[in-house]
């Protein structure tokens, strides 16, 4: 059975649904930015739907979620990052606090990652 599931996953066929952890929506998030040229970090305290500026980047927070009943648990946030000199976003997607490299901004000067959700 396990081998059959592995083969189905390999060929791109749908696997049976698995249980998902219930989440709660935070009121915002704390993100950290790093300017790799001068080694300065900046913490951005953001509300859902809000934005912040880091150098020439505009960071927009869609929403932040955390495990239900555990606000200090593993946060993940939907973030859009734009460069003031480009039309298309540099990054748009979910960032996970415990695995910042899983889905990260690819930029030569800046790194941005999620620290935690805010609950109030």
Buried (B, 14 or more C-beta within 10 A) or exposed (E): EEEEEEEEEEEEEEEEEEEEEEBBEBEBBBBBBBBEEEEEEBEBEBEBEBBBEBBEBBBBBBBBBBBEEEBEBBBBBBBBBBBEEEEEBBBEBBBBBEEBEEEBBEBEEBBBBBBBBBEE
